[in-house]
Amino acid sequence: MSEYLQWLIHATGDEKFPWRISIVQGQVEKIALLAQSRWPGPGQQVFCLREDEPPEALTEPVEQVAVAHLRRFGRKVSLVLERNRHKRCDLLFIKRPYKNRPGEYEQIFFRTQKSLREHKSRGRTNLFGEHNIEVVIDSRERYPWKFSKAEVRRSPLPVGDYALIHQDRHTAVVERKTFENLLSDIGTLQLLHQQLSELSTWPHSAVVIEAQYADFLMPDRTGRWSVTHLARVLAELTTLHADLPIIFAGNRKMANQWTQGFFEAVARKLAEPASAEVAEVTAGYRATPTSGGDEQQVRYLVGQELPDRFSIDDLQSSLPDVKKTRLRSLLGRLRDEGRLERVGHGRAARWQKVPPNSENH
């Protein structure tokens, strides 16, 4: 079995919980749940039970598909499966106290994109509660921002201008830039790249600019820099530091407000650490090579790498983690678009590229 996460469904034969849903990595089963439905319908969320003991033997799965994406959002695990339909779902883990005795019990809900669209919680935030925050302002910062309902102190920071403290550690860092600051930094662009690279190593970080993006495209404001050069620089910063949010907040007040909201959200996230149940699903997760882009990979290979006539085995040799059924579906889509035609049947079948200027294109 692949080392990447796999979503498996088995039939149990049980009338109340007829389906067994498991997430497996290699030979390790991350979690196994007994479910009342293999995929919730619109407006539904399926109640699941954690499997107490694994069955002595499992039949062949009725469904097996790679996990394209997996993220933790508080008490839930959000998954995207590697297929066209029925691919987005959540597993929500809740601990509730018993009413008549000490202790807690677990509730697990299986929810899909369609079920969430009609559920009353569809607009609810994932991070809950109000928490006091502690903010450190770099001692070199002139005319610093203000943070309401926060414990604020000044101290030298190794990176950034503002930091959120959690359990005596810096857990979120913000670099503040005024319009003039950024214009000046562009004069030493390579140093700016180094600064942003260091900033992006922190678990939660951002650059917050007290200006609009459009301000850098106004020739009467940009001094010696052409707007063409500035547009290129801003695109380069976003591309080379894709993991670092760069926020054009508009002005000082909005930049201050965004940063306070950012710190408060991080504090709420840290106050609700992943439960053991969520941790066991997310631990060691590796995205598949085709995650979120198997169709783009196929289009590239067909257009640039494969010969004019090829077999499905030729394609799968470049994408070994994508099932043949998925590849056939994508090749069929290219055929419907007039880019490919199928020649022959069965194992002898070949896919032929259609020239762009042909009548079929």
Secondary structure, 3 states (H helix, E strand, C coil): CCCCEEEEEEECCCCCCCEEEEEEECCEEEEEEEECCCCCCCCCCEEEEECCCCCCCCCCCCEEEEEEEEEEECCEEEEEECCCCCCEEEEEEEEEECCCCCCEEEEEEEEEHHHHHHCCCCCCCCCCCCCCEEEEEECCCCCCCCCCCEEEEEECCCCCCEEEEECCEEEEEEEEECHHHHHHHHCCHHHHHHHHHHHHCCCCEEEEECCCHHHHHCCCCCCCCCHHHHHHHHHHHHHHCCCCCEEECCCHHHHHHHHHHHHHHHHHHHHCCCCHHHHHHHCCCCCCCCCCCHHHHHHHHHHHHCCCEECHHHHHHHCCCCCHHHHHHHHHHHHHCCCEEEECCHHHCEEEECCCCCCCC
